[in-house]
Amino acid sequence: MNKIAVIINNIENAIEIKDYTDAFFLPIKDLSINYPNTFTLEEIKKLKKINKEIFIILNKNIHNNELEKLKETLNKIEKLNIDGIIFYDIAIVNLKQKLNLKTPLIWNQEHLTTNYGTVNYWYEKGITAAYLSSELTKREIDEIKKHTKAKIFINVFGYIPMFTSKRHLVQNYLDTFNLKTKNNNNKIIKEGKAYIINDTKEGTTVYSNYILNPKEKDLTADYLVFNSNFIDNKDFKEVLINYNKEENKFPKETGFLYKETIYKVK
């Protein structure tokens, strides 16, 4: 049976929806990207009292000058007794072995997490779960699930990160033309479609122009991930409540689930 996991945007949001989810995903402050809202270890510690599965997202590409901070953070996370760390940088795998950490790891290299061969490679290295790329079709997800013992996480609702840069693309533009903005969330218009573009101290991320929303409950994954970022809390709660009815106020959008992602250079 699928478990419901939620990427939250604040602690109050988590408390309000706790009865409709099995797990929370929490991007950690200073060590995660592609998430406009992040959390400190103290905040995560408080959320454990809700008695739900807790996964910390630690998906930043780590630089040499951040390794000591990473080691310190991993040791603190170990004491929290959480259910897993969703990681990008392989340094975390090496540090888990070096520091003899027991917290499970979930492989999530975004656009690279696309086949059961690599999922099984990491499974043999002790990584017992994989968070699959949003560019995969349902057929490919089913194939991966069939050929691996690893647990599988997939996105099923929310805006999807498309592009990330360490550069502050929005802020640089604003500074160049001496412009002001009220917050970090802006939009870029291309070919008549509006894409959310978010600039934080970790860099710039551009999100899909649509909300992924296939409205299907029969997807072959262990965890179905719902992303609340940029979505009104009330609307998001209704999505979770009505999930088993396969209905909500947002238009159906299957993303790449039924669309082969093959591009050719002309």
TIBA-35394 format. One line per 3 residues: number of its first residue (from 1); their letters; for each residue x, y, z of C-alpha. Coordinates in Angstrom, 3 decimals. Layout:
<atoms>
NUM> A> X/Y/Z; ...
</atoms>
This chain:
<atoms>
1> MNK> 0.000/0.000/0.000; 1.242/3.506/-0.862; 2.239/5.848/1.920
4> IAV> 1.536/9.570/1.630; 4.518/11.875/2.179; 4.303/15.656/2.274
7> IIN> 6.877/18.375/1.644; 5.704/21.079/4.028; 6.261/24.837/3.962
10> NIE> 5.951/25.487/7.708; 5.435/23.654/11.005; 1.881/24.977/11.422
13> NAI> 0.999/23.487/8.033; 2.333/20.096/9.183; 0.231/20.097/12.349
16> EIK> -2.906/20.980/10.390; -2.536/18.103/7.897; -1.040/15.441/10.177
19> DYT> -4.159/13.238/9.996; -3.882/12.939/6.200; -0.258/11.937/5.773
22> DAF> 2.161/9.218/6.839; 5.442/11.110/6.493; 6.932/14.586/6.337
25> FLP> 9.827/15.717/4.129; 11.791/18.607/5.624; 14.508/20.455/3.659
28> IKD> 17.269/21.380/6.082; 18.481/24.954/6.413; 21.716/25.791/4.518
31> LSI> 22.142/22.254/3.129; 19.216/21.882/0.733; 18.219/23.453/-2.585
34> NYP> 15.057/23.729/-4.727; 12.918/24.431/-1.663; 11.802/27.981/-0.773
37> NTF> 11.191/26.994/2.862; 13.780/25.199/4.977; 13.955/24.061/8.606
40> TLE> 16.430/24.015/11.451; 17.202/20.854/13.405; 15.416/22.354/16.402
43> EIK> 12.224/22.768/14.364; 12.520/19.219/13.067; 12.999/17.953/16.612
46> KLK> 9.700/19.569/17.640; 7.881/18.003/14.696; 8.888/14.503/15.802
49> KIN> 6.315/14.807/18.571; 3.555/14.461/15.948; 4.548/10.793/15.618
52> KEI> 4.885/10.635/11.825; 7.768/9.388/9.730; 10.359/12.134/9.277
55> FII> 12.731/12.424/6.316; 15.290/15.214/6.137; 16.162/16.552/2.676
58> LNK> 19.891/17.232/2.408; 20.284/17.594/-1.347; 22.834/20.355/-1.806
61> NIH> 26.021/19.745/-3.787; 28.546/20.034/-0.950; 31.724/22.110/-1.314
64> NNE> 34.994/21.489/0.539; 34.444/24.430/2.865; 31.072/22.944/3.909
67> LEK> 32.323/19.464/4.850; 32.812/20.220/8.529; 29.329/21.696/8.756
70> LKE> 27.996/18.603/6.986; 29.744/16.245/9.434; 28.413/18.206/12.401
73> TLN> 24.883/18.195/10.960; 24.927/14.465/10.211; 26.014/13.693/13.771
76> KIE> 23.175/15.839/15.136; 20.649/14.198/12.802; 21.801/10.781/14.052
79> KLN> 20.656/11.715/17.568; 17.174/12.634/16.307; 16.409/9.029/15.321
82> IDG> 14.587/10.015/12.123; 13.481/7.696/9.316; 15.907/8.794/6.624
85> IIF> 18.045/11.398/4.858; 17.246/12.218/1.228; 20.652/12.968/-0.285
88> YDI> 22.284/14.178/-3.497; 26.006/14.402/-2.805; 27.918/11.098/-2.548
91> AIV> 29.987/12.645/0.252; 27.067/11.773/2.536; 27.399/8.064/1.704
94> NLK> 31.116/8.162/2.519; 30.561/10.103/5.724; 27.877/7.683/6.881
97> QKL> 30.456/4.876/6.702; 33.286/6.942/8.160; 31.202/8.232/11.087
100> NLK> 29.405/4.863/11.568; 25.962/6.458/11.254; 22.794/4.362/11.305
103> TPL> 20.244/6.783/9.795; 18.968/5.322/6.470; 19.776/7.132/3.221
106> IWN> 17.474/7.729/0.237; 19.220/8.284/-3.107; 17.901/11.369/-4.908
109> QEH> 20.073/12.771/-7.666; 17.007/14.187/-9.390; 17.430/13.867/-13.182
112> LTT> 19.897/10.970/-12.694; 17.601/8.759/-10.612; 16.107/7.054/-13.646
115> NYG> 16.882/3.301/-13.814; 16.817/0.153/-11.699; 20.449/-0.694/-12.506
118> TVN> 21.733/2.293/-10.560; 19.051/1.934/-7.889; 20.239/-1.641/-7.328
121> YWY> 23.880/-0.537/-7.284; 23.143/1.802/-4.395; 20.928/-0.808/-2.738
124> EKG> 23.948/-3.140/-2.591; 25.871/-0.256/-0.978; 23.250/-0.047/1.763
127> ITA> 21.019/2.688/0.282; 17.607/1.100/0.725; 15.395/3.632/-1.103
130> AYL> 15.379/5.885/-4.178; 13.454/9.076/-4.924; 12.838/8.869/-8.674
133> SSE> 13.119/11.611/-11.276; 9.896/13.386/-12.259; 10.785/12.929/-15.938
136> LTK> 10.048/9.198/-15.837; 6.964/7.665/-17.427; 4.591/5.390/-15.512
139> REI> 5.913/2.454/-17.560; 9.474/3.237/-16.472; 8.448/3.652/-12.823
142> DEI> 6.660/0.278/-12.939; 9.751/-1.326/-14.489; 12.050/0.059/-11.790
145> KKH> 9.695/-1.062/-9.026; 9.490/-4.555/-10.515; 13.275/-5.005/-10.687
148> TKA> 14.437/-3.626/-7.338; 14.083/-4.404/-3.646; 14.621/-0.746/-2.796
151> KIF> 11.691/1.363/-1.651; 10.556/3.874/-4.256; 9.485/7.510/-3.784
154> INV> 7.780/9.480/-6.577; 6.298/12.971/-6.922; 2.534/13.007/-7.495
157> FGY> 1.488/16.579/-6.702; 2.977/20.059/-6.804; 5.278/22.312/-8.765
160> IPM> 8.353/20.483/-10.080; 11.882/22.018/-10.048; 13.143/22.230/-13.642
163> FTS> 16.372/24.194/-13.403; 18.753/25.264/-10.667; 21.746/27.604/-10.716
166> KRH> 24.104/28.711/-7.958; 23.988/32.164/-9.525; 21.437/34.687/-8.268
169> LVQ> 19.843/35.256/-11.647; 16.862/37.276/-10.435; 18.755/39.342/-7.883
172> NYL> 21.523/40.117/-10.369; 18.915/41.382/-12.831; 17.206/43.489/-10.182
175> DTF> 20.519/44.959/-9.038; 21.624/45.744/-12.600; 18.482/47.749/-13.343
178> NLK> 18.028/49.068/-9.797; 14.671/47.334/-9.383; 12.909/46.244/-6.200
181> TKN> 10.891/43.132/-5.307; 8.678/42.302/-2.321; 9.792/38.660/-2.004
184> NNN> 11.946/35.930/-3.575; 9.135/34.532/-5.722; 8.822/35.889/-9.235
187> KII> 7.638/34.596/-12.599; 9.284/34.238/-15.964; 7.101/34.167/-19.085
190> KEG> 8.180/32.021/-22.021; 6.020/31.166/-25.041; 2.958/32.349/-23.163
193> KAY> 3.596/30.116/-20.139; 4.386/31.423/-16.649; 7.097/29.671/-14.605
196> IIN> 7.762/30.383/-10.914; 11.357/31.486/-10.387; 12.668/31.516/-6.825
199> DTK> 15.948/33.180/-5.801; 17.357/32.335/-2.342; 20.830/32.542/-0.849
202> EGT> 21.540/29.056/-2.269; 20.827/30.208/-5.839; 17.975/30.309/-8.347
205> TVY> 15.388/27.639/-9.156; 12.818/27.659/-11.952; 9.700/25.516/-11.444
208> SNY> 7.221/23.952/-13.855; 4.448/26.119/-15.283; 1.929/23.542/-14.063
211> ILN> 1.054/21.690/-10.874; 1.721/17.966/-11.264; -1.646/16.388/-10.485
214> PKE> -2.321/13.017/-12.155; -5.260/12.250/-9.829; -4.355/8.556/-9.696
217> KDL> -3.965/6.400/-6.599; -2.819/3.181/-8.312; 0.809/4.202/-8.846
220> TAD> 3.519/1.633/-8.094; 5.597/3.360/-5.455; 6.072/2.970/-1.729
223> YLV> 5.792/6.715/-1.048; 3.709/9.218/-3.009; 5.122/12.701/-2.447
226> FNS> 2.897/15.793/-2.309; 4.679/19.176/-2.462; 2.891/22.058/-0.747
229> NFI> 5.269/24.841/-1.822; 3.626/27.839/-3.556; 0.156/26.363/-2.863
232> DNK> -2.391/27.793/-0.437; -2.524/25.762/2.794; -6.302/25.315/2.653
235> DFK> -6.218/24.141/-0.960; -3.371/21.753/-0.229; -5.189/20.209/2.726
238> EVL> -8.220/19.579/0.503; -5.982/17.804/-2.027; -4.845/15.372/0.680
241> INY> -8.351/14.859/2.049; -9.750/14.047/-1.412; -6.831/11.984/-2.676
244> NKE> -8.608/8.618/-2.457; -11.539/10.102/-4.368; -9.117/11.089/-7.153
247> ENK> -10.503/14.617/-7.245; -9.448/18.147/-6.307; -9.886/21.708/-7.549
250> FPK> -6.696/21.705/-9.626; -6.701/20.575/-13.277; -5.477/17.084/-14.076
253> ETG> -1.815/17.189/-15.132; 0.127/13.972/-15.665; 3.492/15.559/-16.452
256> FLY> 5.670/12.916/-18.108; 3.771/9.870/-16.773; 2.398/9.062/-20.226
259> KET> 4.823/11.055/-22.352; 8.175/9.662/-23.515; 10.968/12.099/-22.645
262> IYK> 13.037/11.695/-25.805; 14.474/14.840/-27.376; 16.533/15.025/-30.559
265> VK> 18.813/17.822/-31.705; 17.634/19.098/-35.078
</atoms>
